[in-house]
Amino acid sequence: AAAPAAGGLAVQVGAFGSAATANKLVDELKGAGYPAYVAPLARSGKTLYRVRVGPVANRAAADSLAAKLKGRRLPATVVTGA
């Protein structure tokens, strides 16, 4: 799934120092029908691999998605941007 455009909404469910760990979670979420993707963030010479689900159309949809993901025991937080 494509990352949302800047200003769009998604739900972040994890951030990892390992691309392999992030991709494993993405694969699990995609297998469950969620449009998951990795949003890498380079900072201080290191890359953080953020796992996100979305994009979603609006805040209500994002909150609903976050609640479903929390039901899967994931730390779900609504975020903006890619």
C-alpha positions as CSV (number, residue, x, y, z in Angstrom):
1,A,0.0,0.0,0.0
2,A,1.1,3.5,-0.7
3,A,2.0,5.9,2.1
4,P,-0.6,8.7,2.6
5,A,0.2,12.1,1.2
6,A,1.5,14.7,3.6
7,G,-1.3,15.7,5.8
8,G,-3.1,12.4,5.3
9,L,-3.9,10.1,8.2
10,A,-2.6,6.6,9.1
11,V,-2.2,4.5,12.2
12,Q,1.3,3.7,13.5
13,V,1.6,0.4,15.1
14,G,5.3,0.1,15.7
15,A,8.8,1.6,15.1
16,F,11.8,-0.7,14.8
17,G,15.6,-0.4,14.3
18,S,15.4,-3.4,11.9
19,A,13.9,-3.3,8.5
20,A,13.4,-7.1,8.7
21,T,11.3,-6.8,11.9
22,A,9.2,-4.0,10.4
23,N,8.6,-5.9,7.2
24,K,7.6,-9.0,9.2
25,L,4.9,-7.0,11.0
26,V,3.8,-5.5,7.6
27,D,3.5,-9.0,6.1
28,E,1.4,-10.1,9.1
29,L,-0.9,-7.1,8.9
30,K,-1.3,-7.4,5.1
31,G,-2.2,-11.1,5.6
32,A,-5.0,-10.0,7.9
33,G,-6.3,-7.6,5.3
34,Y,-4.8,-4.3,6.5
35,P,-3.1,-1.9,4.1
36,A,0.2,-1.8,6.0
37,Y,3.5,-0.2,4.9
38,V,6.9,0.8,6.3
39,A,7.7,4.5,6.6
40,P,11.4,4.8,7.2
41,L,12.8,7.8,9.1
42,A,16.5,8.6,9.0
43,R,17.7,10.5,12.1
44,S,21.3,11.0,13.4
45,G,22.7,8.5,11.0
46,K,20.3,5.7,11.9
47,T,17.0,4.6,10.3
48,L,13.9,4.0,12.2
49,Y,11.4,1.7,10.4
50,R,7.9,2.9,11.3
51,V,5.0,0.4,10.6
52,R,1.8,2.2,9.6
53,V,-1.6,1.2,8.4
54,G,-3.6,3.4,6.0
55,P,-4.2,5.8,4.5
56,V,-7.6,6.5,6.0
57,A,-10.1,9.1,4.8
58,N,-10.7,11.0,8.0
59,R,-10.1,11.2,11.8
60,A,-13.2,9.0,12.6
61,A,-12.0,6.3,10.3
62,A,-8.5,6.6,11.7
63,D,-9.8,6.3,15.3
64,S,-11.9,3.2,14.3
65,L,-8.9,1.6,12.7
66,A,-6.7,2.3,15.7
67,A,-9.3,0.6,18.0
68,K,-9.3,-2.5,15.8
69,L,-5.5,-2.6,15.8
70,K,-5.4,-2.2,19.6
71,G,-7.7,-5.2,19.7
72,R,-4.9,-7.1,18.1
73,R,-2.6,-6.0,21.0
74,L,-0.7,-3.4,18.9
75,P,0.2,0.0,20.2
76,A,-1.9,2.0,17.7
77,T,-1.5,5.8,17.4
78,V,-3.1,8.0,14.7
79,V,-0.5,10.0,12.8
80,T,-0.4,12.5,10.0
81,G,1.9,12.5,6.9
82,A,3.9,9.7,5.4
